[in-house]
Amino acid sequence: MSGGHGQLDWKGALSRGLALVALLAVIWVLREIDPAPVPGAAVTLNLGILLLTAFIGGQVANRLGLSRVTGYIVIGLVIGPSVLGFLSDAEVETLRPFNGLAIALIALTAGGELNLRRLRGSYRSLASITLVQTATIVVFVFAAVVGLRSYLPFTVGQSWNTVIAIAIVFAAIAVASSPSVAIAVITDTRSKGPVSTTVLGVTVLKDVLVIVLFAIALSFTYSLLDPAGAQHGGEMLELGREIGGSIVVGALVGAVIAAYLRSVKQHLVLFTIAMAWFMVEVAAMFHLELLLLALTAGFVLENLLPVEGTEFVEVLESASLPLYAVFFSLAGAAVHLSELAAVWMWALILVTVRALAIYLGTSWGARVGRSPEVVRRTAWGAFISQAGVALGMAELLSREFPTWGAELYVFFVGMVAIHELAGPVLAKWTLDRAGEVGAGALPDPTASGA
């Protein structure tokens, strides 16, 4: 992986860039000739366009010393509705089912990386970074929203009670990071070491913590804006059911995978994709948290049901590659530059405040937890990304509080767009600075074709 160790391959990037331009030109010509393909073939055609362009875009990014994830996101933005328009919003939506598969495989990989033996001695560090970083983000972002209340579109003209409520839920959402980006960049760059381990551990802990934090913030908002809001008291019970159910089902899935590896161990690619699809369907059917479910399955497989999992991890990563490309390019296609243009200045200010809070919170938490110096100096950059979880929470607010929630949702779309573009770059930069890129033991499955 030429870009993996900081060596730039300008010639390789140029040749692949020209191939990408040629491919986009061919797609444009074909669409001009036949703008309305056979309905049944539309999804297949769009998926093929996404995979081909994302694959080459990922190679270009890799040759430029970036993570392939960055290339996938940028390609999605370019071919999506905001730039070239090869994919419309409706066409992007038809490809959404592939997102669930990608999330399941990403989280299953992450859970398999969380080996308790390797984490022994790091528990204090992980807990302190998680808690201190979370508290710092909440304080900084809350103060920024209150301080900018006369300028932010969703707080202008609101009462003090409403401003406080908005600041609370905004700060809770700001805590969310993107586990999928962090995990995918670590996997893509074959990174291994204290920073990678810390990022994985803290990302998993924060994914659970942010759900709890948002539920508490939402309950407080109901009571602040609607004193008769006792009717909403069931949120915490539902939250407990969602988290507990995800962990229990994830543990059962991990046990099934372990049993298959012990007794069958055939057709692992098909089996892996089938299990990912099963997790997606179960999570949707019982309203469980897919990321937490798959994380638990990988964790149980790695730690509680010891099997010879090296081959399974290799299969898991190779099976995930095309789904990674689809998942992150769809994330790029969902970025609407027009919405970002409307709020970019204030969104950039709050993005900067959040980034400063992450930097300080990670540094302070690492000191409290007696983390290695390299973690204190560099790990913060891998926590910048935000994606679907943040937007999901903001979308809920837009439904529950339509008077200001709709404007807040548009604002978060702008913030997430910035985070999606900058996050993978910062995550790769973090791992480079830590000297962990390429330190993983597994070979790169795409190296021969890169």
N, C-alpha and C positions, 0 to 999 in steps of 0.2 A: 504494500500500500504506500505508494510514493508520497502521498500527502500526509500519511500517518505520522511521520517522524519530523515534520516541519520542512521537508525538502520539497521545493516547488518545482513542478514539471511543466514549464510554460509551453513547451512544444506539444506535449500530450494534451494539455488543456486547450490549446489552439485547434489541434486536429479534431478533437471531440466537439469543440464549440462549433466548428464549421460543419461537422456532421449533423449537429443539432439544428443549426440554421437550415441546412438542406432538408432535413426531415420536416421541420415546421413549414417550409415552403411547399413541400409535396402535400402535406395535410391541407394547407390553404387552397391549393389548386383543386384537390379532390373535393373539398367542401364547396368550392365555387361551382364545380361541374354538377355535383349532386348534393345540394344542401339538405335534402330530407331523405336520409337512408331508410330502408325498410324498418318499420317500428321494432320488430323483433330483434333486429341486428344492432339497434342503436346502442344498447348497453355494452355489448361486446366490442363495438367499434370504439366507443368512448374509453372503455377500459384499456383497449390496446393502445390508443393514443397516449393515455396517461402513463402506462407502463413504459412504453418506448421512450418517450420524451423524458420522463423522470429518471430512468436508468442512465441515459446519456448525461442528463444534467447532474446527477449524482457523481458520475465519473469526472466531469469538468470540475466540480467543487472539490473533489478529492485531490485532483492534480494541482489545485490552487492552495492546498494545505488546509482546506475546510472539511467539515464532516459532510458525508453524503446527504445527511438530513437537511442541511442548508440548501443543497442543490435541489432536493425534492420539493421543498417549500417554495423556492423561487420559481421553479418550473410551473408549479401549480398556479402561482400568482400570474405568470406570463400567459399561460394558455387559458386561464379562467376568465370570468366575465369582466374583470376590471381592465384587462390589457387587450389581448388578441381576441378574446371571446370565442375560442374554439369550443369551449364548454360553457353552456348557459347555467344559470342557477338551478333550473329544473334538471338538467343533465347531471350536474354535480350531485344533486339529491338522489338520483337513481343509483349512484355508486356508494351511497352511505353505508349499506349493509356490510361492505368490506371493512369498514372502520372497526366494527366490533371484533372481527377476527384478528385484526392487527393488534388491538388493545389487549386481547386475551393472550396472544403470543408474546407481546412485549412484557406483560406483567408476569407471565409464567417464567420467562427467562430471568426476570429480576428476582423473583422468589427463589429460583434455583441458585442465584448468586449469593443469597443471604445465608451463609453457612455459619452456624452458631459457634463452631470451633474457631473459625477465623475472626469472628466478632468478639470473642472472649477478651475482656479487658477494654473494649471500646464502648460498653454500655453507657458509662457515665458521659463520655464524649458525645455520643449520639443524642442522649436525652437532653443534655445541657444546650447543645447547638439548636435542637428542635425547639425547645421551650424559649430560650433567650431570643432566637431569631423571630419566632412568632410574636412574642411580646413586643419586640422592637418595631416590627412592621405595623402592628395594631396601633401603637402609640404614635408613631410618625405619620402614618396615613390618616388616622383620625384627626390629628392636629392640623394636617395640611388641608383636609376637606373643610374643617370648621374655619380655618384661617382664610380660605379662598371662597367662602360661602357667597360673597357678593359677586363672584365672577363665574363660577361653575354653572352650566346651564340647568342642572337638575336641583340646585339649591337656591338660585336667585328667587327672591320673593317669598321663600318658605318661612314658616314660623320656626322659633328656636327649637321646639320639640321635634319638628320634622327634620331640621338640619342635624340635630344630635342623632336621631334615628338613622338618617341616611349615612352619616359619618360612621356609625357603628357597623352597619351591614357592609358598607364599602370597605372598611378596614378588614372585616372578616374575609371578604372575597379576595382582597389583596394578598392574604397569607398564602393562597393557593399557588402552587407551582405546577409544572407539567411533568409528572413522572415519566410519561412516554418519551418526551424529548431527552431527559437526562439518561434514561435507560438506553434509548436507541443510540445516542452519541457514544456512550461508554462501550456498548456492544460493537458499534461500527468501527471505532478506533482501537478495539482490542486493548482497552486500558485496564490496568490493574495496579493497586497500591492503596495507601491509606486514604487518599482523596476520593478515589473511585468508591471504595468501601463506605466512606462517610456519606458521600452523596447518595448512594443507594439506600443506606439505612435511614438517613434523615428524610429523604423523599418519601419512603414508605410510611414512616411515622407521621409526617405532615399530611399525607393523603387521608389518613384516618382522622387526625386532629382537626383538619379544616372542615370536615363534614360536621363534627360535633360543635365546633366553634360557630359555624354558620347557623346551625339549628338554634343555638343559644341566642345569638344575635337577632335572629328572626323572631324568636319568642319575645325578646325584650322590645323589639320594634312594635310588635302587635300590642303589647301592654302599654307602651308609651303613646302610641297614636290612637289606640282603641282600648280604653280602660275596661270595656266589657269583653275583652279578647280572650277570656278564659276558655272560650270554645276552641281555641287553637292549642290547648295544652297537650293534645295527643301527639304533637310533633316529636317530642322526646321519646315517647314509647315506640313510635314508628321508626325513629332513628336507631334505637336499640335493636329492633327486629331486623332492620336492614343490615346493620354491621354484624350482629350475631349470626344471622342467617348466611351472610356471605362467607364468614369464617368457617361455619360448619360445613356448608356445601363445598367450599374450597378444599377442606381437609379430606372429604370423601372423594373428590376428584383426584387429589394427590394419591390417595390409596389405590384408586383404580389404575392410574398410570403406573404406579410401582408394581402392582400385580401383573399388568400386561408386560412390563419390561422383564419381570422374573420368569414368566411362564411362556410367553409367545415371542416377543422381540422380533417381529416381522413387519414389513411395510410401515416403517416408523413414520415416514412423511405423511402418508394417508391417515395413520392413526393420530398423529399430532394435530393435523388440520381438523379431523373429526372431533377430537376432544375440545379444541378451541371453539368450534361451532356449537358443540353441546353446551359449553359454558355460556356462550352468548345467548342461546335460547333459554336456558334455565334462569339466567339473570333477568332477562326481559319478562319471562313468565311470572316470576315471583318477586319482581321489583327489588332485585339485589344489586349491590355495587360490583360491577363486572371486574374492575381493576383489583379490588380487594379480594374478590373470589379467586381470581387467577394467581395473584400474589401468594395467597395462602396455599393453593395447590402446589406451586413451585417450592415454597418454603417447607411444606410437609414432606414432599418428595425428597428434598435435599437433606433434611435434618432428622425427621422422625421415622422414616421408612427407608433405611439405607439400602441403596441399590447401586449398581455400577452405572452411573448416569452420564458419563462423559460422552458416549455415543449419542445419547438422547439430546444432550445440550447442543452438540454439533448439528444434529438433524433439525432441532428447534430453530437454530439461528439461520440455517440455509433455507428452511421453509418460510421463515419470517421475512426474508429479503424482499420478495415482490410485494408483500403486504405492507411492509414499511414504506416502500415507494408510493403505493396507492394512498396509504393513510396520510402521510405528510404532504404529498402533493395536493390531496383534497383539502387539507388544512390551508395550504397556500391559496387554492382556488376560492376558498370561502372568505378570503380577505377582500373587502370592498374598499378600494382606495377613495371612493367618493365619501364614504362615511368617515374614513380616517381624516380626509381633508377638512371636514367640517369641525373636527374637535382636536386636531393634531397638537396645537400649542398647549392647551391645558392638559391633554392626555400625556404629552411629553414631560410636562412638569411633574405630574403625579407618578409617571414611570420612573423619573429620576429620584423622586423622594423614596419610592419603594426600593429602588436599587441601592440607595444609600443606607436604608434601614436593613436590607439584607446583608450588605457588606459589614456594617457595624455589628449587627446581631450575630452573624456567623463568627466574626472575630472575637467578640465578647464571650459568646457561648463556648468557643474553642478554648479560650483561656480558663473559663470556669471548669470545663471538663478535662483540662490538661491534655488536650489533643496535640498531636505532632505539629511542629511549627509550620510545615508545609500546608497543613489543613487550615490553620489560622490565616495564612497569607493568601491562599488561592481558592479555597473551596466555594466562596460566595458566588462566583460567576456561573456555576452550574445550577443555581436555584432561580435564575431570572425568568426562565420561560414560563408562560401561562398558555392554557388552551381551553379544552372543552369544559373542564370542571368549573372554571371561573365564569364562562359564558352560560353554562347551565344554571348556576346560582343567580346570575344577573337576569336571565330570562324568567326565572321564578318571581323575582322582584317586579319585573315588568307586568306580570299577570296579577300579582297580589296588590300592587300599589300603582295603578295606571297613571295617576296624576304626575308622578315624578319617575316611576320605574322605567317607562319607555325611554326617556332621555338618558337615564343612567345606563340602560342596556346599550344604547348606541355608543355611549362614552366608553364602556368596557370593550365593545367591539374594536374601537380605535386603539385602546391600550393593548389588547390581546394581539392585534395586528403588529404593533411595534415589538411586543415580546416574542411573537413567533418568528419574526425576521432576525432579531438580535440574539435571542436565547441560544440557539444551536451554535452560533459563532462564539459566544462567550463561554459556553460549555466546553467546546473544543479548545479554546484558548486556555481555559482553566487546566484541563488535562495536560496540555502541552507544557505549561509553566510548571506543573507538578512533576513532569518527566515520566508520566505513566502511560503515554500513548504507545501502543505496540507491545506493552509488557505482558499482555495476556498470553496464556500458553496455547490457546487454540489457533490453528492456522486460519487465514482469511479465505473463506470459501469462494470469493470473487476475484482473488488475486490473479489467477491465470487469465481471466478475461478482462482485467481492468485496463 
